[in-house]
Amino acid sequence: MYRVWNFVERYSILLIAGAAVALIWANVAPQSYHALVDYPLWFNDFVGTDAYRWMTAHGAAHGIEAIGDVRRVLTPHVLVNDVLMALFFASAGKEVWEAVILKNGALRGRKAATPLVATAGGMLGPVAVYLGLAAILGSDLYDAVAHGWAIPTATDIAFSYLVGRLVFGAGHPAVRFLLLLAIADDAGGLIVLALFYPTGTLAPAWLLLSLGAALGVFGLANWLPRRLDRGHPLRPCSTWTRRRLGAWPYVIAGAVSWYGFQQSGVHPALGLLPIIPAIPHEERAFGLFAEAEQYLTDLLNRMQQALRYPVEAVLFLFGLMNAGVEVTAVGAPTWPVLAGLLLGKPLGILAFGWLAARPLRLGLPAGMGAADLFVIGCAAAIGFTVALFVTSVAFAPGAVQDAAKMGALFSFAAAPMALIAGRVLRIRRQVRG
């Protein structure tokens, strides 16, 4: 595994910086901040949010009275959330896919059974607490926030992993358990996002375009060269394809797939995921975020390494575009999100983890007990990145969305909660396994 600082530096430092800038800017000069976020970069018919809705909400603020016969408008917020975040989800999706499909994948076999069951608890528990508290606070609030039920199911991998390392130490089996759970949680989140949060009227037929792009590029740039190389030890066709074409066939297929997702109504940030299995890759997994991957020469890992710095920049922009909430936005929708994360996550993971380990007899890794499950749940309660993303999709811009975002930001309280729980439950740090 990466050392803690390298891991967090790679995935979160710029995200925090972007979020901090956004929070300060939105509270010091909110008009200029929102003018940037909603600025019309391009009126067109291909990419962006609905032009009529944008005109109704923001046209007057930008001094625009008419836009002509166009259907979409691309703003910085849409550019980041719908287009550039596809690179982030592709990077996370690559790890999930390897963990599930490849030989020795971390989410395959009996070793992953208990973390997967605990992940289910870590998603169902927050939903139950979120909807339950919203119902207790009144039917009006419930009606206003019910669509955001998936917000507290999210787990921020990098920050949760960091907190887990601080509590358990690098050698404790709970750290690997937590990472498996966080990756599985991300996989579940991608499925939830695709199924329950369409960006427009669903048109599933457009997904055939994405499927066709994936199958086409796999056949022409992957399967066919290997087929033609049968009996040739020097593999001339595969070598020519790799050297002359490189990643370009997959880049083009990714763009086509992304467009298919946008037109289908499924969130376009997921649009690159169908292309990942088509890219040439190692036949076995080396572990979640394994350091050895940076030395691998297969195209999939080389593409992920090439995306490292662009993804970091995207995370900065994501924080900048989504975390700009005024402090006064704290309101009733804040509390179901926060309670879902801080209460639902630990209790759900503890309950389902115990269920898997004891009644289902799937067991826990050697050296782990129920106390470790609870602390893992506390560390996994940091929602942040994906929670902010789901919030921006679940609610229209306005008071409810802003208040819910504050709940996602406040979920950082899970870090001291996990540290305190570790002390109270006398968790012994293990520096080496």
N, C-alpha and C positions, 0 to 999 in steps of 0.2 A: 504494500500500500504506500501511497505518498505519505510523506511526513505531514503533520497537521498543517503547518504554515503553508507549505507548497500547495496543499489541497485547497485551503481556504483562499489563498492568494489567487489561484487559478479561477475559482468559480464565484467568489463573493466580494472581494475587496472593491472592485469597481462598481458592483451592484450597490453596495452600501454607500459608496461615494455619490452615485447618482441619486439614490434615495435621499441622502442628507441634503444635497444641493436642492432637490425638488421641495423638500419640507421647508427649508429656510426661505427659498424663493417664493413659494406659495403663501407663506405667512407674512413676508415683508412686502412683496409687490405682486399680489394675486392676479391683477389684471394683465400684467405683462407675461406672467407665467402661462395663464390660460390662452392668451393670444398666441404664444408659441405653440402650445400643444395642439390647438385647433386651427393653426394657420393652413390655408389652402395651398398646397404645393402644386397640385395638378388636377384640373377638371378633365375627366376622360370617361370612356365607356368600358374600361377594362379592370381597373383595380381601385379599391378604396371603399369608403362608406357611401351610403345612399346620399346622393347630391341634394335631393329635395329636403331630407331631414336635416342635413347640414345647413342648408340655407335658412330653414325655419329657426334653427337653434343659434347659428353663429353668423349668418350673413350680415346682419345689421352691425354687429361688432367689428366686422372687417370692412365695412363700407361697400359691400357688394349688394347690388339690387337685382341683378339678373346674371344668369350663367349660361343661358342658351339651352340647347337640347342635348344635355349630357346626363348620364345616369350616375356617375360616381365622382367622388372627390377624394384625393389622397392627401391626408394630413400627416404631420410628424407622428402623432399618436398611432394612427392606423399603419403607417410605414413600419414602425417598430413592432407593434403587437401582432399584426397580421402577416407581415413579410419577413422582417429580420428575425423575429423570435422563432421562425421555422428552423433557423440554424441551431438555436439552443435546443429545441425539442428533438432535432435530428441527432445531436450529440448525445443527449440523454437516451434517446430511443435506440441508438447503437449499443449502448451498454445493456439496456433491457433485453434487446434481441439476442445478443451474444449469451446473456445469462440464461435465457430460456431455451435457445435452440442448439447451441454448440456443445460438443462433447466437453464434459466437466464444467458445464455452465453452473453458475452459483445458484440459480433458481430451479435446478433440476434435481430430481430424486428425493429420497427421504430426508436428506440433510436440510432441504429447504421447506419441508412440510410445515413445521411449527412456525417459522417466520411468516409463511404465507397465510396461515390461519390467523396469526396475530395481526397481520396487515389488515385482514378483513375486519377484525375488531377495531383496529385503528382508523377505519373508515366508517363503519357503522356506528360506533360509539359517538363520534362527533356529530353525526347526522341526528341521532336521537336527542342528544343534549341541545343542539342548535334548534331543532324544531320544537322540542319540549319547552325550552325556556321562552321561545318566541310565543308559543301558545299561552304560557302562563302570564306573559306580559300584556296579553290582549289580542283579540281577534284582528284588530286593525294592523297591529305590528306583524302578526303572523302572515296576513295577506300580503303585506308589503315586502317581507323578506323571505318568504317560503321558497322562492325560485333560487335563492342563493345557498341552498342546503349543502352543496358540494364544496363550498369555500373552506370550511374547517377540516375537510378530509385530507388536505394537502400537507406534505412534509417537505421542508427545505433540506435537501440532502446534505449540502455542504455545512450549514450551520449545525444541523443535528449531529452530524458526524464529529464536528469539532467539539461540541459539548460532550458527546459520548466519550471521546478520547480524554477530555479533561477529567471526567468523573471516574471512568473505569481504567484508564491507562491503555497504552497501545496493545498490550498482550492479553487483555481480558477477552474471553469469548463473546461477551456481550457487545463488544464493538463491531465484530463481524455480523452478529445477529441484527444489530441496529442498521447496518449498511444494507443488508439483504432486505430488511423490512422497508427501508426508505426507497430502495430501487423498485420493489414490488408496489409500493404505494404510488410511485410515479407512473408505473405502468397502468395501475388502476385509474389514476387520474386522467391519463390520456384517453382511456376508454370512456370514462364518464364525460369528459369534455366533448368527445366526438358524438356520443349518443344523446346527451341531454342538453347541450348548449349550442344549437345551430346558430349561425350568424345571419340567417335569412330564411326565406321559404325553402324547404328541403326539396332538392331535385336529385335524388340518388343516382339517376342515369349518368350524371356527370362524373361519378366515381369510376365509371367504366373507362373514362379517359385516363385517370390515374393508374388504374389497373393495366390498361394497355401500354402506358408509358413504362411501367415496371417490367412487364413481361417482354416488351419489345427490346428494351435496353439489355435485359438479361440474355435474351436470345442472341442478339446481334453482336454485343460487345463482350459477352462472358461465355455463354454456352457454345456458340458457333466456332469461335477461335479454338477452343479446347477440343471440339469435335473434329475440326480439320487437322489438329496436331496429333491425332492418334497415330501411333507408330513412329513419330518424329521426336527423338529424345531432345533435340534443341528447341522444340516448340516454336517454330518460326512465326506462325500466325498470332499466337498469344503474345509473343515478344513484340511483334510489329504493332499490335493493337495497344499494348501497354505503353510503348515508347512514343508512337506517333499520335495516338488519340488521348492517352492519359485519362484524366477524369472528365473530359468534356462530354462524352456521351451521357454520363450520369448527371452532369450539371444540366444539360438540356432536358433530359427526362425528368429531373426534379422540378424544373420550371413548368413543364407541361402538367405534371402531377399536382403541383401547387395550384395551378389555374383550375384544374378539375375540382379540387377541394373547394376553392372559392365559389365556383359556380354551383356546386352541389348544396351549399348551405352549411356544410361541415366546416368547423373553424380552419381557415387556411394555414394557420401556424403548424398544423399537423400534416401539411401537404407533402413533406419530404419523406415521411415515414415509410410509404410503400416502396421507395427506391432502395432503402438500406439493404434488404435481403438480396437485391440483384447485384450488389457491388462485390467484386472478388475479395475474399477474406480468408483469414486463418481458419483451419478446420477445428480448432479447439480454443476454448476460452482461457485466458490467463488470469482471470479474477476481475472483480469490479474495480474499475479505475486503476488497474495494475500498472506499476511503474514500467514494467517490461514492454508495455504496448508502444512506448515511444521509440523503441528500437526495431519494431516489426516493419517489414517492407511491403506487406500486402496493401492493396489500394485503399481498402476501407479504413485501416488504421492511419495510413498516410493522409487521407482526406480529413480525418478527425484531427490529426496534429496540425494540418494546415488551417483548420478552422479555429484553433485555440484562441489566437488573438482577436480575430473578428468576433467570436462569441463573447469574449470579455468586453469588447466595445459595445456589443449589443446589450449585454446585461447592464452596463452603465446607462445606456439610453433607455432601457426598460425602467430602471429605477427612476430616472429623470422624468419620464413621461407618465408614470403611474403612481408615484408616491407623493405627488404634490397636493397634499390635503391640508386644509387649514385646521389648526388645533381645535377651533370652535366646532368642527364637524362631528366631534364625539357626540353620539346620540344613542337612542334605543337600539338601532341595528348593530351597534358596536358590540354589545354584550353577548348576544347569541353566538357571534363569530368567536369571540374571545373564550367564552365558556366551552364552546364546542372543542376548541383546541386544547385549552389548559385542563379541562375536566374530562371531556369525552375521549381524547387520545389516550391518556394514561390508563383510565379505567377500562376502555375498550381493549387495549393491548394486553393489559393484565388479565382480564377475564377470558379473552379468546386464547391467549398464550397458555394460561393454566388449563383451559379446556383441551387444547391440543396435547399438552404435555402429560396430563393425568388421565382424564376419562378416555380420550382417544389414543392414549399410550404412544404418542409420537415422540415424547421425550424432549428434553432440553440439552443443549451442548454441555459437556462436562464442565463443572465449575460455575454453572448458572442456577439461580433459584428464582422464586416468585418476586423477591425484592428487586432483583435485577430487571425483571420484566417491567415493574412499575417505573423504575428510573429510566429505562429505555423509552417508555411511553412519555415521560416528561420531556426527554430530549427530542423526541419525534414531534412534539407539540409546536415546534417552531414552523409556522406555515410560510410566511413571508413571500418568496418568489411566486410559487404557483398559486398561493392563496390570493395574492394581488391580481394575478392573471385571471383567475376564475371570477373574482369580483368584478373586474372590468367587462367580463363577458356576461355575467349573470344579471347585472343591473345597468340601466341606462344612466348616463352621467347625471349627477344630481345629489341631493342630500342623502338618499339611502346608500348610494354607491360610496360616497365619501365616508359616511359613518362606518360602513362595513370595512372599508380599507383601513380605518383606524384600528379595528379589531385585529386585522392581519398584521399590522405593524406592532401592536401591543403584544403579539404572541412571542416577542423576544423575551418576555417575562418568563417563558419556559426555561430559559438558560439558568438563571439563579434558582428557579424551582428545582431543576434537576440536580444542581450542585448541593442544595440544601437537603434534598431527599437522599442523595448519596451519603451525606454526612450522618443524617438521622438513622438511616438503615445500615450504616457501618459497611458500606461498600469498600472493599479493599482494592486499591489500584494495582494493576499488574503491568509493569513497564514492558516486560518481555514475556512472550508465550512460552 
